[in-house]
Amino acid sequence: MTKREAKPARTVMTRKSFPWVTAIAVVAVIGLAAVVFGYAYTQLSAKKDRQDALSAWTPSEDNRDPSGRIAGVLKKDYPAGQHVRAMQRVAYEQSPPIGGAHDATWADCSGTVYGGAVRTENMVHGLEHGAVWIAYNPDRISGEALDQLRARVEGRNYTMMSPYPGLDMPISVQSWGHQLKLDSADDPRIDQFIQVLRTNPNTYPEAGATCDTMNGQFDRDSLPPFVGDPPAPDAVPVTGAGEDR
């Protein structure tokens, strides 16, 4: 009896399954990365567009005060350095005021957002130092609109913001001798106004003056009271003529 030749062992081929879980995870990561980079690119592009748009509003030797091209800006000339005492009121011509006699102590304007209304005579002194003051009617501006205004001020030196009860428009933006009243915090003219007039040495009297309060003279935790009533007949003229200085 002959031995049968040994048959080779039959190889069993196993078919590997496609790694769907891994593939889906990779696709998800790639998709998420595309969304993140796309968003970042969009934000950077939008920021560059805003910067390019504002560059046209940067003062230069050839155009020392471009605010004349901002629709709605009021301009007035006022004498500088006219001081009144702490309890005196000034018969301002605008509300909020934009120049003229003011308290000898300036309101802190180093990127300051005030939670309450501040005596106007102190705020005007901040304008004399080159600050921009955003005032708003607290009955008409709140929520997201208030946040938009705050973002333009916080951490930005030579800028200040406060509620202004009784304001005839939702928003009013001031610098020395300049004013712009607006309906909306979305209005691009707010940024144009700030770009043109904040510390523009051609438009305010005391170039180089500080916005920080000195020796604690202005207490942000105990603000001088705001008075919204019209000034009495004995109020100091806006020119400050004949008053103690």
SERO-384806 format. One record per atom (N, C-alpha, C): residue number from 1; atom name; x, y, z. Coordinates in steps of 0.05 Angstrom, whole numbers, padded with zeros to 5 digits. Layout:
<pts>
num,atome,xx,yy,zz
NUM,CA,X,Y,Z .
...
</pts>
This chain:
<pts>
num,atome,xx,yy,zz
1,N,00017,-00024,00000 .
1,CA,00000,00000,00000 .
1,C,00018,00024,00000 .
2,N,00012,00041,-00020 .
2,CA,00029,00064,-00022 .
2,C,00018,00088,-00006 .
3,N,00036,00103,00004 .
3,CA,00027,00126,00019 .
3,C,00018,00148,-00001 .
4,N,-00005,00159,00007 .
4,CA,-00014,00182,-00009 .
4,C,00004,00206,-00006 .
5,N,00007,00219,-00028 .
5,CA,00024,00243,-00026 .
5,C,00009,00263,-00009 .
6,N,00024,00276,00008 .
6,CA,00011,00296,00025 .
6,C,00002,00320,00009 .
7,N,-00023,00327,00013 .
7,CA,-00034,00351,-00002 .
7,C,-00026,00376,00013 .
8,N,-00018,00396,-00002 .
8,CA,-00012,00421,00012 .
8,C,-00036,00432,00027 .
9,N,-00030,00444,00050 .
9,CA,-00052,00455,00066 .
9,C,-00066,00478,00050 .
10,N,-00093,00478,00052 .
10,CA,-00108,00498,00037 .
10,C,-00107,00525,00053 .
11,N,-00098,00545,00039 .
11,CA,-00096,00572,00052 .
11,C,-00123,00585,00052 .
12,N,-00130,00594,00075 .
12,CA,-00156,00609,00077 .
12,C,-00150,00639,00076 .
13,N,-00160,00652,00056 .
13,CA,-00155,00681,00053 .
13,C,-00177,00697,00067 .
14,N,-00169,00714,00085 .
14,CA,-00189,00731,00099 .
14,C,-00188,00759,00088 .
15,N,-00211,00769,00082 .
15,CA,-00212,00796,00070 .
15,C,-00216,00817,00093 .
16,N,-00196,00835,00094 .
16,CA,-00197,00855,00115 .
16,C,-00220,00875,00109 .
17,N,-00234,00883,00130 .
17,CA,-00255,00903,00126 .
17,C,-00243,00931,00125 .
18,N,-00257,00949,00110 .
18,CA,-00247,00977,00106 .
18,C,-00251,00992,00133 .
19,N,-00230,01007,00141 .
19,CA,-00231,01021,00167 .
19,C,-00249,01045,00166 .
20,N,-00275,01041,00165 .
20,CA,-00293,01063,00161 .
20,C,-00292,01083,00184 .
21,N,-00289,01073,00208 .
21,CA,-00289,01091,00232 .
21,C,-00265,01110,00230 .
22,N,-00242,01099,00223 .
22,CA,-00218,01116,00220 .
22,C,-00221,01136,00198 .
23,N,-00232,01127,00175 .
23,CA,-00236,01145,00152 .
23,C,-00255,01167,00159 .
24,N,-00277,01160,00173 .
24,CA,-00296,01181,00180 .
24,C,-00284,01201,00199 .
25,N,-00268,01191,00218 .
25,CA,-00254,01209,00237 .
25,C,-00235,01228,00223 .
26,N,-00220,01217,00203 .
26,CA,-00201,01234,00188 .
26,C,-00216,01255,00173 .
27,N,-00238,01247,00159 .
27,CA,-00253,01267,00144 .
27,C,-00265,01288,00162 .
28,N,-00274,01280,00186 .
28,CA,-00285,01299,00205 .
28,C,-00264,01319,00214 .
29,N,-00240,01309,00220 .
29,CA,-00218,01327,00228 .
29,C,-00211,01346,00206 .
30,N,-00209,01336,00181 .
30,CA,-00202,01353,00159 .
30,C,-00224,01374,00155 .
31,N,-00249,01366,00157 .
31,CA,-00271,01384,00154 .
31,C,-00271,01406,00176 .
32,N,-00266,01398,00200 .
32,CA,-00265,01417,00222 .
32,C,-00242,01437,00218 .
33,N,-00219,01426,00209 .
33,CA,-00196,01444,00204 .
33,C,-00203,01464,00182 .
34,N,-00217,01455,00162 .
34,CA,-00224,01473,00140 .
34,C,-00243,01495,00150 .
35,N,-00261,01487,00168 .
35,CA,-00280,01507,00179 .
35,C,-00265,01528,00196 .
36,N,-00246,01518,00213 .
36,CA,-00231,01535,00231 .
36,C,-00214,01555,00214 .
37,N,-00198,01544,00195 .
37,CA,-00181,01561,00179 .
37,C,-00198,01580,00162 .
38,N,-00220,01570,00152 .
38,CA,-00238,01588,00136 .
38,C,-00248,01611,00152 .
39,N,-00256,01605,00177 .
39,CA,-00266,01626,00195 .
39,C,-00244,01646,00202 .
40,N,-00220,01635,00208 .
40,CA,-00198,01653,00214 .
40,C,-00191,01671,00191 .
41,N,-00191,01659,00167 .
41,CA,-00184,01675,00143 .
41,C,-00205,01697,00139 .
42,N,-00231,01689,00143 .
42,CA,-00252,01709,00140 .
42,C,-00249,01732,00159 .
43,N,-00243,01725,00185 .
43,CA,-00239,01745,00205 .
43,C,-00216,01764,00199 .
44,N,-00193,01752,00191 .
44,CA,-00170,01768,00184 .
44,C,-00175,01786,00160 .
45,N,-00190,01775,00141 .
45,CA,-00196,01791,00117 .
45,C,-00214,01814,00125 .
46,N,-00234,01808,00142 .
46,CA,-00252,01829,00151 .
46,C,-00237,01851,00167 .
47,N,-00219,01842,00184 .
47,CA,-00203,01861,00200 .
47,C,-00186,01879,00181 .
48,N,-00174,01866,00161 .
48,CA,-00157,01882,00142 .
48,C,-00175,01902,00127 .
49,N,-00199,01893,00119 .
49,CA,-00217,01911,00105 .
49,C,-00224,01935,00122 .
50,N,-00229,01930,00148 .
50,CA,-00236,01952,00166 .
50,C,-00212,01971,00169 .
51,N,-00188,01959,00172 .
51,CA,-00164,01976,00174 .
51,C,-00159,01992,00149 .
52,N,-00163,01980,00126 .
52,CA,-00160,01995,00101 .
52,C,-00180,02017,00099 .
53,N,-00205,02011,00107 .
53,CA,-00226,02031,00106 .
53,C,-00220,02055,00124 .
54,N,-00209,02049,00148 .
54,CA,-00203,02070,00167 .
54,C,-00178,02086,00160 .
55,N,-00161,02074,00144 .
55,CA,-00136,02088,00137 .
55,C,-00142,02114,00122 .
56,N,-00165,02115,00108 .
56,CA,-00173,02139,00094 .
56,C,-00180,02161,00113 .
57,N,-00184,02154,00139 .
57,CA,-00192,02174,00159 .
57,C,-00170,02181,00178 .
58,N,-00145,02174,00171 .
58,CA,-00122,02180,00187 .
58,C,-00112,02208,00180 .
59,N,-00109,02226,00199 .
59,CA,-00100,02253,00193 .
59,C,-00072,02253,00180 .
60,N,-00066,02272,00163 .
60,CA,-00040,02274,00150 .
60,C,-00033,02304,00147 .
61,N,-00009,02309,00138 .
61,CA,-00002,02337,00133 .
61,C,-00019,02350,00113 .
62,N,-00028,02334,00093 .
62,CA,-00045,02345,00072 .
62,C,-00075,02347,00080 .
63,N,-00082,02331,00100 .
63,CA,-00110,02331,00109 .
63,C,-00110,02328,00139 .
64,N,-00107,02351,00152 .
64,CA,-00103,02352,00181 .
64,C,-00128,02345,00198 .
65,N,-00151,02349,00186 .
65,CA,-00176,02343,00200 .
65,C,-00196,02331,00180 .
66,N,-00195,02305,00174 .
66,CA,-00213,02293,00155 .
66,C,-00242,02291,00165 .
67,N,-00248,02300,00189 .
67,CA,-00275,02297,00199 .
67,C,-00295,02312,00183 .
68,N,-00286,02332,00167 .
68,CA,-00304,02347,00150 .
68,C,-00318,02329,00130 .
69,N,-00307,02305,00124 .
69,CA,-00319,02287,00105 .
69,C,-00338,02267,00118 .
70,N,-00340,02268,00145 .
70,CA,-00359,02251,00159 .
70,C,-00386,02265,00160 .
71,N,-00406,02253,00148 .
71,CA,-00432,02265,00147 .
71,C,-00443,02269,00176 .
72,N,-00453,02293,00181 .
72,CA,-00466,02299,00206 .
72,C,-00448,02310,00228 .
73,N,-00422,02314,00223 .
73,CA,-00405,02324,00244 .
73,C,-00409,02354,00248 .
74,N,-00413,02362,00273 .
74,CA,-00415,02390,00280 .
74,C,-00387,02399,00289 .
75,N,-00379,02423,00281 .
75,CA,-00353,02435,00289 .
75,C,-00358,02462,00301 .
76,N,-00344,02467,00323 .
76,CA,-00344,02493,00337 .
76,C,-00317,02500,00348 .
77,N,-00310,02525,00349 .
77,CA,-00285,02534,00361 .
77,C,-00290,02544,00389 .
78,N,-00273,02536,00408 .
78,CA,-00275,02544,00436 .
78,C,-00248,02552,00447 .
79,N,-00247,02571,00465 .
79,CA,-00222,02578,00478 .
79,C,-00214,02556,00497 .
80,N,-00188,02551,00500 .
80,CA,-00179,02530,00518 .
80,C,-00169,02541,00544 .
81,N,-00165,02524,00564 .
81,CA,-00153,02531,00589 .
81,C,-00171,02548,00607 .
82,N,-00197,02548,00602 .
82,CA,-00215,02564,00619 .
82,C,-00227,02546,00641 .
83,N,-00220,02550,00666 .
83,CA,-00227,02532,00687 .
83,C,-00248,02544,00706 .
84,N,-00265,02527,00716 .
84,CA,-00285,02535,00736 .
84,C,-00281,02518,00761 .
85,N,-00293,02527,00783 .
85,CA,-00290,02512,00809 .
85,C,-00308,02488,00809 .
86,N,-00304,02471,00829 .
86,CA,-00316,02444,00829 .
86,C,-00347,02445,00830 .
87,N,-00359,02466,00841 .
87,CA,-00388,02467,00843 .
87,C,-00401,02485,00823 .
88,N,-00385,02498,00806 .
88,CA,-00396,02516,00786 .
88,C,-00406,02501,00761 .
89,N,-00426,02512,00748 .
89,CA,-00436,02501,00724 .
89,C,-00429,02520,00701 .
90,N,-00427,02508,00677 .
90,CA,-00421,02524,00653 .
90,C,-00445,02523,00634 .
91,N,-00451,02546,00622 .
91,CA,-00474,02548,00604 .
91,C,-00465,02538,00576 .
92,N,-00463,02512,00574 .
92,CA,-00454,02500,00548 .
92,C,-00475,02504,00526 .
93,N,-00465,02505,00502 .
93,CA,-00482,02509,00479 .
93,C,-00492,02483,00467 .
94,N,-00478,02461,00471 .
94,CA,-00486,02435,00462 .
94,C,-00492,02417,00485 .
95,N,-00507,02396,00480 .
95,CA,-00512,02376,00500 .
95,C,-00511,02348,00487 .
96,N,-00490,02333,00493 .
96,CA,-00468,02338,00511 .
96,C,-00450,02361,00501 .
97,N,-00435,02374,00519 .
97,CA,-00417,02395,00510 .
97,C,-00393,02385,00496 .
98,N,-00380,02403,00480 .
98,CA,-00357,02394,00465 .
98,C,-00333,02413,00468 .
99,N,-00335,02432,00486 .
99,CA,-00312,02450,00490 .
99,C,-00321,02474,00506 .
100,N,-00301,02490,00513 .
100,CA,-00306,02514,00529 .
100,C,-00296,02511,00557 .
101,N,-00305,02528,00575 .
101,CA,-00297,02527,00603 .
101,C,-00303,02500,00615 .
102,N,-00287,02492,00635 .
102,CA,-00291,02465,00646 .
102,C,-00277,02464,00674 .
103,N,-00283,02443,00688 .
103,CA,-00271,02439,00714 .
103,C,-00241,02436,00712 .
104,N,-00226,02445,00732 .
104,CA,-00197,02443,00732 .
104,C,-00187,02414,00734 .
105,N,-00204,02396,00743 .
105,CA,-00198,02368,00745 .
105,C,-00211,02353,00722 .
106,N,-00195,02338,00706 .
106,CA,-00207,02323,00684 .
106,C,-00216,02296,00692 .
107,N,-00237,02287,00679 .
107,CA,-00247,02260,00683 .
107,C,-00226,02240,00671 .
108,N,-00223,02217,00684 .
108,CA,-00205,02197,00674 .
108,C,-00214,02188,00646 .
109,N,-00197,02190,00627 .
109,CA,-00204,02183,00599 .
109,C,-00185,02162,00587 .
110,N,-00175,02145,00604 .
110,CA,-00155,02125,00596 .
110,C,-00169,02099,00589 .
111,N,-00187,02100,00570 .
111,CA,-00203,02076,00563 .
111,C,-00224,02069,00584 .
112,N,-00236,02090,00595 .
112,CA,-00254,02087,00618 .
112,C,-00283,02085,00610 .
113,N,-00297,02065,00620 .
113,CA,-00325,02062,00616 .
113,C,-00339,02067,00642 .
114,N,-00354,02089,00644 .
114,CA,-00367,02096,00669 .
114,C,-00395,02083,00670 .
115,N,-00401,02072,00693 .
115,CA,-00427,02060,00696 .
115,C,-00449,02080,00701 .
116,N,-00442,02104,00710 .
116,CA,-00462,02125,00715 .
116,C,-00454,02150,00701 .
117,N,-00474,02168,00700 .
117,CA,-00469,02194,00687 .
117,C,-00449,02210,00703 .
118,N,-00432,02226,00689 .
118,CA,-00411,02241,00701 .
118,C,-00415,02271,00696 .
119,N,-00407,02287,00715 .
119,CA,-00410,02316,00712 .
119,C,-00396,02325,00686 .
120,N,-00410,02340,00670 .
120,CA,-00400,02348,00643 .
120,C,-00376,02365,00645 .
121,N,-00374,02382,00665 .
121,CA,-00350,02400,00666 .
121,C,-00324,02385,00669 .
122,N,-00325,02361,00682 .
122,CA,-00301,02344,00683 .
122,C,-00296,02329,00657 .
123,N,-00317,02321,00644 .
123,CA,-00314,02306,00619 .
123,C,-00302,02324,00597 .
124,N,-00310,02350,00596 .
124,CA,-00300,02368,00576 .
124,C,-00270,02372,00579 .
125,N,-00260,02371,00604 .
125,CA,-00231,02374,00607 .
125,C,-00217,02350,00594 .
126,N,-00229,02326,00595 .
126,CA,-00217,02304,00582 .
126,C,-00215,02308,00552 .
127,N,-00236,02321,00541 .
127,CA,-00235,02327,00512 .
127,C,-00212,02346,00505 .
128,N,-00206,02365,00523 .
128,CA,-00184,02383,00519 .
128,C,-00158,02369,00518 .
129,N,-00156,02345,00530 .
129,CA,-00131,02329,00530 .
129,C,-00130,02311,00506 .
130,N,-00149,02312,00488 .
130,CA,-00148,02296,00463 .
130,C,-00165,02271,00463 .
131,N,-00182,02268,00483 .
131,CA,-00199,02244,00485 .
131,C,-00224,02247,00468 .
132,N,-00235,02223,00462 .
132,CA,-00261,02221,00449 .
132,C,-00280,02210,00471 .
133,N,-00303,02222,00473 .
133,CA,-00324,02215,00493 .
133,C,-00348,02204,00479 .
134,N,-00355,02179,00484 .
134,CA,-00379,02167,00474 .
134,C,-00400,02169,00496 .
135,N,-00421,02185,00490 .
135,CA,-00444,02187,00508 .
135,C,-00468,02172,00496 .
136,N,-00485,02161,00513 .
136,CA,-00508,02147,00503 .
136,C,-00532,02151,00521 .
137,N,-00555,02149,00509 .
137,CA,-00580,02152,00525 .
137,C,-00586,02125,00537 .
138,N,-00585,02122,00563 .
138,CA,-00589,02095,00576 .
138,C,-00617,02084,00572 .
139,N,-00636,02101,00564 .
139,CA,-00663,02091,00558 .
139,C,-00666,02079,00530 .
140,N,-00645,02084,00513 .
140,CA,-00647,02076,00485 .
140,C,-00625,02058,00476 .
141,N,-00604,02055,00493 .
141,CA,-00581,02038,00486 .
141,C,-00576,02018,00508 .
142,N,-00576,01992,00501 .
142,CA,-00571,01972,00521 .
142,C,-00563,01946,00506 .
143,N,-00557,01925,00521 .
143,CA,-00552,01899,00510 .
143,C,-00528,01899,00490 .
144,N,-00533,01888,00466 .
144,CA,-00512,01885,00446 .
144,C,-00501,01912,00437 .
145,N,-00519,01931,00434 .
145,CA,-00511,01958,00425 .
145,C,-00492,01970,00446 .
146,N,-00498,01967,00471 .
146,CA,-00480,01977,00492 .
146,C,-00453,01963,00492 .
147,N,-00454,01937,00487 .
147,CA,-00429,01922,00485 .
147,C,-00412,01932,00462 .
148,N,-00424,01938,00440 .
148,CA,-00410,01948,00416 .
148,C,-00396,01975,00423 .
149,N,-00409,01992,00437 .
149,CA,-00397,02018,00445 .
149,C,-00374,02013,00465 .
150,N,-00379,01996,00484 .
150,CA,-00359,01990,00505 .
150,C,-00333,01979,00492 .
151,N,-00336,01962,00472 .
151,CA,-00313,01950,00459 .
151,C,-00295,01971,00445 .
152,N,-00307,01994,00439 .
152,CA,-00291,02016,00426 .
152,C,-00276,02032,00446 .
153,N,-00281,02028,00472 .
153,CA,-00270,02045,00493 .
153,C,-00251,02030,00511 .
154,N,-00259,02006,00521 .
154,CA,-00244,01992,00542 .
154,C,-00216,01986,00532 .
155,N,-00196,01994,00548 .
155,CA,-00168,01989,00541 .
155,C,-00157,02007,00520 .
156,N,-00171,02027,00512 .
156,CA,-00162,02046,00491 .
156,C,-00158,02073,00503 .
157,N,-00133,02080,00507 .
157,CA,-00127,02106,00520 .
157,C,-00139,02129,00504 .
158,N,-00144,02151,00518 .
158,CA,-00157,02175,00506 .
158,C,-00184,02169,00495 .
159,N,-00199,02151,00509 .
159,CA,-00226,02146,00502 .
159,C,-00242,02142,00528 .
160,N,-00267,02152,00529 .
160,CA,-00283,02149,00552 .
160,C,-00312,02146,00544 .
161,N,-00329,02135,00561 .
161,CA,-00357,02130,00554 .
161,C,-00374,02132,00579 .
162,N,-00397,02143,00576 .
162,CA,-00415,02146,00599 .
162,C,-00444,02149,00590 .
163,N,-00463,02140,00607 .
163,CA,-00491,02146,00601 .
163,C,-00496,02176,00603 .
164,N,-00515,02186,00587 .
164,CA,-00521,02214,00588 .
164,C,-00552,02216,00588 .
165,N,-00564,02216,00611 .
165,CA,-00593,02217,00613 .
165,C,-00605,02241,00598 .
166,N,-00627,02236,00584 .
166,CA,-00640,02258,00569 .
166,C,-00628,02264,00542 .
167,N,-00608,02249,00534 .
167,CA,-00596,02254,00508 .
167,C,-00617,02253,00486 .
168,N,-00616,02272,00467 .
168,CA,-00637,02273,00447 .
168,C,-00634,02253,00424 .
169,N,-00611,02239,00424 .
169,CA,-00607,02217,00405 .
169,C,-00596,02193,00420 .
170,N,-00597,02169,00409 .
170,CA,-00587,02146,00424 .
170,C,-00557,02148,00431 .
171,N,-00541,02160,00412 .
171,CA,-00512,02161,00416 .
171,C,-00502,02188,00408 .
172,N,-00483,02199,00422 .
172,CA,-00469,02223,00414 .
172,C,-00439,02220,00420 .
173,N,-00423,02225,00400 .
173,CA,-00394,02222,00402 .
173,C,-00381,02250,00401 .
174,N,-00363,02256,00421 .
174,CA,-00351,02282,00423 .
174,C,-00321,02281,00423 .
175,N,-00309,02301,00412 .
175,CA,-00281,02308,00417 .
175,C,-00281,02338,00420 .
176,N,-00257,02350,00426 .
176,CA,-00257,02379,00430 .
176,C,-00266,02393,00404 .
177,N,-00288,02407,00406 .
177,CA,-00298,02423,00384 .
177,C,-00312,02407,00362 .
178,N,-00318,02381,00367 .
178,CA,-00330,02364,00347 .
178,C,-00352,02347,00360 .
179,N,-00373,02342,00345 .
179,CA,-00394,02325,00355 .
179,C,-00408,02310,00332 .
180,N,-00416,02286,00338 .
180,CA,-00431,02270,00318 .
180,C,-00453,02254,00333 .
181,N,-00478,02259,00326 .
181,CA,-00501,02244,00339 .
181,C,-00511,02223,00320 .
182,N,-00517,02200,00331 .
182,CA,-00524,02177,00315 .
182,C,-00547,02161,00327 .
183,N,-00560,02144,00310 .
183,CA,-00581,02127,00319 .
183,C,-00572,02099,00327 .
184,N,-00550,02089,00315 .
184,CA,-00542,02061,00318 .
184,C,-00513,02057,00325 .
185,N,-00508,02037,00342 .
185,CA,-00480,02030,00349 .
185,C,-00466,02017,00326 .
186,N,-00481,02008,00305 .
186,CA,-00469,01996,00281 .
186,C,-00458,02016,00262 .
187,N,-00464,02042,00266 .
187,CA,-00457,02062,00246 .
187,C,-00427,02064,00243 .
188,N,-00416,02061,00219 .
188,CA,-00387,02062,00215 .
188,C,-00375,02090,00221 .
189,N,-00392,02110,00222 .
189,CA,-00381,02137,00227 .
189,C,-00370,02140,00255 .
190,N,-00378,02122,00273 .
190,CA,-00367,02123,00300 .
190,C,-00337,02117,00299 .
191,N,-00329,02096,00284 .
191,CA,-00301,02089,00282 .
191,C,-00286,02110,00266 .
192,N,-00299,02121,00246 .
192,CA,-00286,02142,00230 .
192,C,-00280,02167,00248 .
193,N,-00299,02174,00264 .
193,CA,-00296,02197,00282 .
193,C,-00273,02192,00301 .
194,N,-00272,02168,00313 .
194,CA,-00250,02162,00332 .
194,C,-00223,02162,00318 .
195,N,-00222,02151,00294 .
195,CA,-00197,02149,00279 .
195,C,-00186,02177,00272 .
196,N,-00205,02195,00265 .
196,CA,-00197,02222,00258 .
196,C,-00189,02239,00282 .
197,N,-00204,02237,00304 .
197,CA,-00202,02258,00324 .
197,C,-00190,02250,00351 .
198,N,-00187,02225,00356 .
198,CA,-00173,02218,00381 .
198,C,-00144,02225,00379 .
199,N,-00135,02242,00397 .
199,CA,-00107,02252,00398 .
199,C,-00097,02263,00372 .
200,N,-00115,02274,00356 .
200,CA,-00107,02288,00332 .
200,C,-00095,02315,00340 .
201,N,-00069,02320,00338 .
201,CA,-00057,02344,00349 .
201,C,-00067,02369,00335 .
202,N,-00080,02366,00313 .
202,CA,-00090,02390,00298 .
202,C,-00117,02399,00308 .
203,N,-00130,02384,00326 .
203,CA,-00157,02391,00333 .
203,C,-00163,02395,00363 .
204,N,-00143,02392,00380 .
204,CA,-00148,02397,00408 .
204,C,-00125,02413,00420 .
205,N,-00130,02427,00442 .
205,CA,-00111,02447,00451 .
205,C,-00086,02437,00465 .
206,N,-00088,02415,00481 .
206,CA,-00066,02407,00498 .
206,C,-00053,02381,00489 .
207,N,-00040,02382,00467 .
207,CA,-00026,02359,00456 .
207,C,-00006,02348,00476 .
208,N,-00007,02322,00481 .
208,CA,00012,02309,00499 .
208,C,00002,02308,00528 .
209,N,-00021,02320,00534 .
209,CA,-00032,02319,00561 .
209,C,-00041,02290,00567 .
210,N,-00039,02282,00592 .
210,CA,-00046,02255,00600 .
210,C,-00077,02252,00604 .
211,N,-00086,02227,00602 .
211,CA,-00114,02221,00609 .
211,C,-00117,02208,00636 .
212,N,-00094,02200,00648 .
212,CA,-00095,02189,00675 .
212,C,-00099,02212,00695 .
213,N,-00115,02206,00716 .
213,CA,-00118,02226,00736 .
213,C,-00093,02228,00753 .
214,N,-00088,02251,00763 .
214,CA,-00063,02256,00778 .
214,C,-00069,02259,00808 .
215,N,-00054,02244,00825 .
215,CA,-00056,02246,00854 .
215,C,-00084,02240,00864 .
216,N,-00098,02223,00849 .
216,CA,-00125,02216,00858 .
216,C,-00145,02238,00858 .
217,N,-00141,02259,00842 .
217,CA,-00159,02282,00843 .
217,C,-00187,02275,00833 .
218,N,-00189,02256,00814 .
218,CA,-00215,02248,00804 .
218,C,-00220,02219,00813 .
219,N,-00240,02216,00829 .
219,CA,-00246,02190,00841 .
219,C,-00268,02175,00825 .
220,N,-00259,02154,00811 .
220,CA,-00278,02140,00794 .
220,C,-00299,02125,00810 .
221,N,-00293,02120,00836 .
221,CA,-00312,02106,00853 .
221,C,-00332,02125,00866 .
222,N,-00327,02151,00864 .
222,CA,-00345,02170,00876 .
222,C,-00347,02194,00856 .
223,N,-00362,02190,00835 .
223,CA,-00363,02209,00813 .
223,C,-00377,02235,00821 .
224,N,-00366,02257,00810 .
224,CA,-00381,02283,00814 .
224,C,-00408,02281,00801 .
225,N,-00429,02291,00814 .
225,CA,-00456,02287,00805 .
225,C,-00462,02300,00778 .
226,N,-00477,02285,00762 .
226,CA,-00486,02296,00736 .
226,C,-00512,02311,00741 .
227,N,-00514,02335,00729 .
227,CA,-00538,02351,00731 .
227,C,-00549,02355,00702 .
228,N,-00573,02345,00697 .
228,CA,-00584,02347,00670 .
228,C,-00601,02371,00665 .
229,N,-00608,02386,00687 .
229,CA,-00625,02409,00683 .
229,C,-00609,02432,00669 .
230,N,-00623,02449,00655 .
230,CA,-00610,02472,00642 .
230,C,-00596,02489,00664 .
231,N,-00573,02500,00657 .
231,CA,-00558,02516,00677 .
231,C,-00574,02542,00684 .
232,N,-00570,02551,00709 .
232,CA,-00583,02575,00718 .
232,C,-00571,02599,00705 .
233,N,-00585,02622,00706 .
233,CA,-00574,02647,00694 .
233,C,-00547,02655,00703 .
234,N,-00539,02647,00727 .
234,CA,-00513,02655,00738 .
234,C,-00491,02635,00730 .
235,N,-00497,02616,00712 .
235,CA,-00476,02597,00704 .
235,C,-00454,02611,00690 .
236,N,-00430,02599,00691 .
236,CA,-00407,02611,00678 .
236,C,-00410,02609,00647 .
237,N,-00405,02631,00633 .
237,CA,-00406,02630,00604 .
237,C,-00387,02609,00593 .
238,N,-00394,02598,00569 .
238,CA,-00378,02577,00558 .
238,C,-00349,02587,00552 .
239,N,-00347,02614,00548 .
239,CA,-00320,02625,00544 .
239,C,-00304,02627,00569 .
240,N,-00318,02626,00592 .
240,CA,-00304,02628,00618 .
240,C,-00295,02656,00624 .
241,N,-00303,02676,00608 .
241,CA,-00293,02703,00611 .
241,C,-00300,02714,00639 .
242,N,-00280,02725,00652 .
242,CA,-00284,02739,00677 .
242,C,-00286,02721,00701 .
243,N,-00282,02695,00698 .
243,CA,-00284,02677,00721 .
243,C,-00257,02669,00731 .
244,N,-00257,02658,00755 .
244,CA,-00231,02649,00767 .
244,C,-00221,02625,00751 .
245,N,-00194,02625,00746 .
245,CA,-00182,02604,00730 .
245,C,-00156,02596,00743 .
</pts>
